[in-house]
Amino acid sequence: MNSSHKIALATLFAIGILISTSSMGQKKADSADACFHDELLDHLVGKWQVTSIAHNYSSTATIEAKWIMRHQHMNIHFKGNEEIPWIHGPMEFDYFIGYTHSRKRYVVHGISVFGNDDEDGFWYGSKNGNEIQLIQRPKADMDSSTSKYNVQRITWIPASNTWRFESREVNAGVESEPFLEMKLVPVKAAVKN
């Protein structure tokens, strides 16, 4: 193989690396460590006090968010403080947020005290600035073209160092009023004397 072929192969190899790295939508560090890096989700790491309104019922909770499994997923653990009348106990759920490089979208595996009777626990989403929009369809409609689904927006508000989670039902392209609104405020670190 002559030197011009070697240069051409090296150039193609370098272009391939650049294309595959940029198509992932992650920081350059990902190409070296194969982890899921997301600067927006990095702001969610830590403990949060939550005030929420779900189906016109006000409650409080805590959230702890951390990177897990070799930095492949963001784990969000939500634990309610009050008993929710319709579930006869506090609300509790876990989100595991990952990213599918081939489809360039977030994938969220959700589990909760509700089990999986109404939905499969999967959300799919995309990022726009400081917001991640997630779409969830009912179990029966996961592979159909139904026009009814849920949308959840997770929004980082840098000026106040807070997050807002908001869920709405979408029916035939029309969004309902929010059925869930949560505000997350960071838990202050204990001051050592």
C-alpha positions in Angstrom: 0.0 0.0 0.0 1.5 3.3 -1.0 1.6 6.5 1.1 -1.3 8.1 -0.8 -3.5 5.1 0.1 -2.4 5.3 3.7 -3.2 9.0 3.9 -6.6 8.4 2.2 -7.5 5.6 4.7 -6.3 7.7 7.7 -8.5 10.6 6.4 -11.5 8.3 6.0 -11.0 6.9 9.5 -10.7 10.3 11.0 -13.9 11.5 9.2 -15.7 8.4 10.4 -14.8 9.1 14.0 -15.9 12.7 13.7 -19.2 11.8 12.1 -20.0 9.1 14.7 -19.0 11.3 17.6 -21.1 14.3 16.4 -24.1 12.0 15.6 -24.3 10.9 19.2 -25.1 14.4 20.4 -22.8 14.0 23.4 -19.6 15.7 24.6 -16.3 14.6 23.2 -15.5 12.7 26.4 -18.0 10.1 25.3 -15.9 8.8 22.4 -13.2 7.9 24.9 -15.2 6.5 27.9 -18.4 5.3 26.2 -20.6 6.9 28.8 -23.8 8.9 28.4 -22.9 12.5 29.1 -25.7 15.1 29.2 -24.9 18.6 30.5 -28.6 19.4 31.1 -29.2 16.3 33.2 -26.0 17.0 35.1 -27.9 19.9 36.7 -30.4 17.4 38.2 -27.8 15.4 40.1 -28.5 15.8 43.9 -31.3 16.0 46.4 -34.4 18.0 45.8 -37.5 19.1 47.7 -40.6 18.7 45.6 -44.0 20.5 45.8 -46.6 19.0 43.4 -50.1 19.1 42.3 -51.4 15.9 40.8 -55.0 15.7 39.7 -55.8 18.7 41.9 -54.2 17.1 45.0 -51.2 19.0 46.6 -48.4 17.1 48.2 -44.6 17.2 48.9 -41.8 14.8 48.2 -38.1 14.4 47.8 -36.2 13.4 44.7 -32.6 12.1 44.5 -31.0 12.0 41.1 -27.7 10.4 40.3 -25.8 8.8 37.4 -25.7 5.0 37.6 -24.5 1.9 35.8 -21.2 3.3 34.5 -22.8 6.7 33.7 -25.2 5.1 31.2 -28.4 6.2 33.0 -29.7 9.0 35.2 -31.7 7.5 38.1 -34.4 9.8 39.5 -36.0 8.4 42.7 -39.2 10.2 43.8 -40.6 9.5 47.3 -43.8 11.2 48.5 -44.2 12.4 52.0 -48.0 12.1 52.3 -50.5 9.3 51.8 -52.2 9.8 48.4 -55.9 8.9 48.9 -56.4 6.9 45.6 -53.3 4.7 46.2 -53.6 4.4 50.0 -49.9 5.3 50.5 -47.2 7.7 49.4 -46.3 8.0 45.7 -43.0 6.5 44.7 -41.4 6.1 41.4 -38.0 5.6 39.7 -37.0 6.9 36.3 -34.0 5.6 34.5 -33.1 8.0 31.7 -30.8 6.8 29.0 -30.1 7.7 25.4 -30.4 5.7 22.2 -27.7 6.9 19.8 -29.1 5.2 16.7 -32.4 7.0 17.1 -31.0 10.1 18.8 -33.6 10.2 21.5 -33.9 9.7 25.2 -35.4 6.5 26.5 -36.9 6.5 30.0 -37.8 3.3 31.9 -40.2 4.2 34.6 -41.5 2.1 37.5 -43.9 3.1 40.1 -46.3 2.0 42.8 -49.0 1.7 40.1 -47.3 -1.3 38.4 -47.6 -1.8 34.7 -51.3 -2.4 34.1 -52.0 0.8 32.2 -48.7 1.4 30.4 -45.4 -0.3 29.8 -43.3 2.2 31.6 -41.4 3.6 28.6 -41.1 7.2 27.6 -39.3 8.5 24.6 -38.0 12.1 24.2 -35.9 14.8 22.8 -34.1 17.9 24.2 -34.7 21.5 23.2 -32.5 24.0 25.1 -33.2 23.5 28.8 -36.2 21.2 28.3 -36.6 17.5 27.7 -39.9 16.5 26.3 -41.0 12.9 26.9 -43.9 11.1 25.1 -45.7 8.1 26.7 -48.4 6.1 25.0 -50.8 3.7 26.7 -49.8 0.1 26.5 -52.4 -0.9 24.0 -51.4 2.0 21.7 -47.6 1.6 21.8 -47.4 0.4 18.2 -50.5 2.1 16.7 -51.1 5.5 15.3 -53.4 6.6 18.1 -53.7 10.3 18.7 -54.0 10.1 22.5 -50.9 10.0 24.6 -49.2 11.8 27.6 -46.4 14.3 27.3 -44.1 15.3 30.1 -41.7 18.3 30.0 -38.8 18.4 32.4 -37.4 22.0 32.4 -34.3 23.3 34.0 -34.6 27.0 35.2 -31.0 28.2 35.7 -31.9 31.6 37.1 -33.5 30.0 40.2 -31.6 26.7 40.2 -34.9 24.8 40.1 -36.6 22.3 37.9 -40.2 22.1 36.7 -41.9 18.8 35.7 -45.3 19.1 33.9 -47.5 16.3 32.5 -50.4 16.7 30.1 -52.6 14.5 28.1 -52.6 15.1 24.3 -55.7 14.0 22.4 -55.9 14.5 18.6 -53.1 17.1 18.9 -54.7 19.2 21.6 -52.9 19.4 25.0 -55.0 19.3 28.1 -54.4 21.4 31.2 -51.6 19.9 33.3 -52.6 16.9 35.4 -49.2 17.0 37.1 -47.0 19.9 38.1 -43.9 19.6 40.2 -41.4 22.1 41.3 -38.0 20.9 42.5 -35.8 23.1 44.8 -32.4 21.9 45.9 -32.0 20.6 49.4 -29.5 22.8 51.1 -26.5 21.1 52.5 -26.3 20.9 56.2 -24.0 23.6 57.7 -21.2 22.1 59.8 -20.3 23.9 63.0 
